């Protein structure tokens, strides 16, 4: 099986991705400033904002899953978030091309669709990959830049670059918070009540390494449902009454469409908060 390097393999998404890849027979190496939790995936400490260190860290592997990033806005000043995320992504992509890797899979973001929908409303729902990209803060802007870098590096090298726009990632212990959302639909309006289980993140990531893809492609990765007890059509009518609904919605259907991920990657969300509460 190929050897995969996972950057940010000690984080919430990274832990699930590393475990899933190991379970499916891959050899995995973790690059992270924090120590990993799996003894079968040794952790290498490297500064990915330094191109030399990045190339050294990625040597001897077949593909890279790039998850390392400042994971959200307001953790660091805007300038630092944008600089670190953009520079590390450029360096990982550049190293992958320099080393002739087979594929790059990386964490883009659902924030590109216009989250938190305060300045502008969604153009339509369910939102899909054709929705206009509307970054509203510097973290999202860094992901927009990443998608453009991926497109050009893929064009130059013919290496497939797969960007996964993960929704709000949850682990099973996080689901206990969901009942606090149910009385007020505006609490989680900011991403159309979306989420994704970390185990489904891992599934989508592995499939992105294996799928027949050329060029640079981006995919929304979400759960099959919303985080709410109210039907999806009722949520949209209450909070976004002027947003066009493009098709009849199933009762609790996700408003972040995973149709493209299903069709191209073979992704099928397997986990829901409804299995836990």
VODRENDO-203764 format. One line per 5 residues: number of its first residue (from 1); their letters; for each residue x, y, z of C-alpha. Coordinates in Angstrom, 3 decimals, padded with zeros to 6 digits. Last residue first. Example, Ala and Ser with C-alpha at 12.3 -4.5 7.8 and 13.67 -1.06 7.14 Angstrom:
<pts>
2) SA) 013.670 -001.060 007.140; 012.300 -004.500 007.800
</pts>
This chain:
<pts>
277) XXXXX) -029.034 011.086 021.216; -026.157 009.067 019.708; -027.430 007.596 016.425; -029.327 010.800 015.701; -026.010 012.659 015.816
272) XXXXX) -025.344 011.077 012.453; -022.717 008.776 010.991; -022.432 006.843 007.724; -022.168 009.581 005.118; -021.710 007.916 001.715
267) XXXXX) -018.731 009.017 -000.347; -018.233 007.211 -003.666; -015.697 009.841 -004.630; -017.251 011.137 -007.863; -021.000 010.635 -007.450
262) XXXXX) -021.251 010.722 -003.667; -018.845 013.655 -003.325; -020.812 015.501 -006.011; -024.136 014.830 -004.270; -022.850 015.956 -000.868
257) XXXXX) -025.091 019.021 -000.809; -024.785 021.392 002.118; -028.468 021.805 003.021; -028.400 018.362 004.606; -031.708 016.545 004.477
252) XXXXX) -033.851 016.413 007.606; -037.206 015.687 005.936; -036.083 015.142 002.331; -035.999 018.343 000.343; -037.869 019.086 -002.877
247) XXXXX) -035.563 020.790 -005.314; -033.807 024.103 -005.969; -034.892 025.943 -002.852; -034.558 029.668 -003.644; -033.491 031.884 -000.721
242) XXXXX) -036.101 034.501 000.216; -037.406 032.722 003.320; -033.933 032.273 004.833; -034.604 031.836 008.563; -038.117 030.433 008.899
237) XXXXX) -038.603 029.031 005.396; -035.100 027.549 005.393; -035.637 025.844 008.742; -039.055 024.544 007.667; -037.593 022.993 004.514
232) XXXXX) -034.876 021.301 006.592; -037.355 019.659 008.920; -036.957 020.596 012.602; -034.902 018.336 014.873; -031.649 020.114 013.991
227) XXXXX) -027.994 019.216 013.388; -028.688 018.763 009.686; -028.689 015.484 007.760; -026.481 013.447 005.426; -023.343 014.661 007.151
222) XXXXX) -021.041 016.991 005.265; -018.137 016.963 002.802; -018.321 019.584 000.050; -015.960 018.683 -002.775; -013.252 020.460 -004.749
217) XXXXX) -011.480 019.197 -007.872; -008.086 020.026 -009.359; -006.994 018.056 -012.401; -007.710 014.369 -012.816; -009.702 012.115 -010.535
212) XXXXX) -010.285 008.348 -010.373; -010.887 007.987 -006.643; -008.319 006.497 -004.232; -006.882 009.434 -002.296; -010.249 011.205 -002.277
207) XXXXX) -011.786 007.980 -000.950; -009.408 008.117 002.011; -010.367 011.720 002.725; -014.089 011.044 002.402; -013.911 008.160 004.882
202) XXXXX) -011.818 010.138 007.352; -014.239 013.069 007.255; -017.003 010.502 007.749; -015.264 009.380 010.939; -014.914 013.008 012.030
197) XXXXX) -018.710 013.351 011.861; -019.895 016.205 009.671; -021.914 019.327 010.452; -024.441 021.625 008.801; -027.183 023.794 010.280
192) XXXXX) -027.151 026.122 007.262; -023.600 027.217 008.086; -024.333 030.385 010.085; -027.936 029.420 010.783; -026.732 027.498 013.808
187) XXXXX) -028.083 029.749 016.542; -030.815 031.134 014.259; -032.911 027.985 014.559; -033.666 028.724 018.231; -035.252 025.900 020.222
182) XXXXX) -033.071 023.156 018.746; -029.557 024.461 019.177; -029.007 023.503 022.849; -030.092 019.959 021.960; -026.917 019.655 019.826
177) XXXXX) -024.420 020.035 022.648; -024.429 016.318 023.555; -023.303 015.669 019.990; -019.746 016.793 020.714; -018.869 013.521 022.499
172) XXXXX) -019.320 011.658 019.214; -016.702 013.754 017.384; -017.819 016.680 015.250; -016.355 018.552 012.280; -018.195 021.669 011.048
167) XXXXX) -018.345 021.038 007.269; -015.321 019.847 005.350; -014.609 021.505 002.034; -012.331 018.797 000.664; -009.845 019.956 -001.958
162) XXXXX) -008.479 017.247 -004.261; -005.320 018.009 -006.252; -004.536 015.544 -009.048; -000.954 015.843 -010.345; -000.878 017.097 -013.967
157) XXXXX) 002.194 019.211 -012.980; 001.473 022.714 -014.270; -002.309 022.402 -014.319; -002.315 020.738 -010.914; -000.100 023.486 -009.488
152) XXXXX) -002.458 026.074 -010.992; -005.668 024.604 -009.610; -004.127 023.932 -006.198; -002.929 027.535 -005.897; -006.450 028.750 -006.684
147) XXXXX) -007.986 026.430 -004.088; -005.428 027.546 -001.511; -006.187 031.223 -002.178; -009.834 030.527 -001.402; -008.744 028.696 001.749
142) XXXXX) -006.709 031.698 002.899; -009.737 033.923 002.241; -011.816 031.713 004.514; -009.361 032.301 007.359; -009.227 036.006 006.502
137) XXXXX) -012.944 036.609 006.782; -016.089 036.639 004.618; -015.108 034.330 001.762; -017.895 034.270 -000.867; -017.304 031.465 -003.365
132) XXXXX) -020.311 031.350 -005.695; -022.229 028.096 -005.473; -021.100 025.556 -008.073; -019.801 023.231 -005.345; -023.291 022.755 -003.917
127) XXXXX) -025.641 024.664 -001.626; -029.012 023.014 -001.066; -030.128 025.708 -001.327; -029.743 028.922 -003.304; -027.675 032.140 -003.479
122) XXXXX) -027.024 031.941 000.235; -027.568 035.259 001.992; -025.060 038.088 002.042; -023.352 040.148 004.736; -024.458 037.919 007.600
117) XXXXX) -024.257 034.536 005.910; -021.718 033.087 008.384; -020.419 031.611 006.085; -020.383 032.681 002.453; -019.767 029.427 000.549
112) XXXXX) -016.014 029.610 001.170; -016.544 028.799 004.859; -017.146 025.166 003.870; -013.388 024.771 003.910; -010.344 023.446 002.030
107) XXXXX) -008.583 020.575 003.719; -006.176 018.841 001.368; -005.686 015.805 -000.810; -002.553 015.883 -002.989; -001.794 013.039 -005.369
102) XXXXX) 000.899 010.867 -006.978; 003.873 012.757 -005.579; 006.605 014.004 -007.908; 008.894 015.352 -005.179; 008.900 018.902 -006.552
97) XXXXX) 005.145 018.747 -007.128; 004.432 017.587 -003.575; 006.923 020.116 -002.188; 005.159 022.957 -004.008; 001.773 021.863 -002.695
92) XXXXX) 003.092 021.570 000.862; 004.881 024.923 000.578; 001.875 026.752 -000.860; -000.362 025.329 001.862; 002.105 026.351 004.577
87) XXXXX) 002.350 029.865 003.152; -001.404 030.370 002.805; -002.318 029.029 006.224; 000.501 030.797 008.057; 000.033 034.146 006.283
82) XXXXX) -003.761 034.239 006.501; -003.895 033.267 010.157; -001.026 035.602 011.048; -002.606 038.592 009.307; -006.001 037.923 010.885
77) XXXXX) -004.611 037.881 014.422; -004.570 034.378 015.920; -007.387 032.155 017.140; -010.030 034.563 015.855; -010.752 032.625 012.650
72) XXXXX) -010.577 028.834 012.472; -008.237 025.886 012.025; -004.803 027.550 011.868; -003.660 024.936 009.432; -002.397 021.374 009.043
67) XXXXX) -004.792 019.140 007.091; -002.671 018.343 004.036; -003.124 014.714 003.007; 000.010 013.917 001.038; 000.795 011.220 -001.483
62) XXXXX) 003.469 008.655 -002.311; 005.973 009.254 000.483; 009.771 009.216 000.553; 010.283 012.921 001.120; 007.409 014.903 002.646
57) XXXXX) 009.218 016.126 005.772; 012.362 017.165 003.881; 010.293 019.152 001.380; 008.436 020.891 004.202; 011.601 021.723 006.126
52) XXXXX) 013.030 023.348 003.030; 009.825 025.249 002.284; 009.541 026.804 005.752; 005.920 027.687 006.629; 005.482 023.953 007.170
47) XXXXX) 007.544 024.054 010.353; 008.301 020.398 011.072; 007.888 018.015 014.022; 007.592 014.475 012.669; 005.040 012.223 014.299
42) XXXXX) 005.179 008.439 013.996; 002.008 006.781 012.686; 001.839 003.268 014.218; 002.245 004.714 017.724; -001.049 006.582 017.274
37) XXXXX) -001.684 009.645 019.429; 000.447 012.165 017.549; 002.667 014.772 019.173; 001.856 018.400 018.442; 003.836 020.450 015.899
32) XXXXX) 002.481 018.087 013.288; 003.686 015.907 010.435; 002.197 012.420 010.703; 003.421 009.434 008.723; 001.096 006.707 007.507
27) XXXXX) 001.588 003.305 005.901; -001.744 002.374 004.424; -003.541 -000.841 005.265; -007.153 000.246 005.563; -007.053 000.495 009.355
22) XXXXX) -003.942 002.667 009.080; -005.793 005.029 006.746; -008.780 005.195 009.099; -006.685 005.909 012.190; -004.699 008.655 010.442
17) XXXXX) -007.865 010.276 009.087; -009.626 010.207 012.462; -006.675 011.750 014.274; -006.214 014.320 011.512; -009.780 015.599 011.591
12) XXXXX) -009.582 016.469 015.276; -005.899 017.412 015.199; -002.803 015.200 015.621; -002.480 014.445 011.895; -001.893 018.090 011.054
7) XXXXX) 000.025 017.076 007.954; -000.723 013.529 006.882; 001.962 011.732 004.880; 000.740 008.703 002.988; 002.809 005.643 002.096
2) XX) 001.152 003.566 -000.591; 000.000 000.000 000.000
</pts>
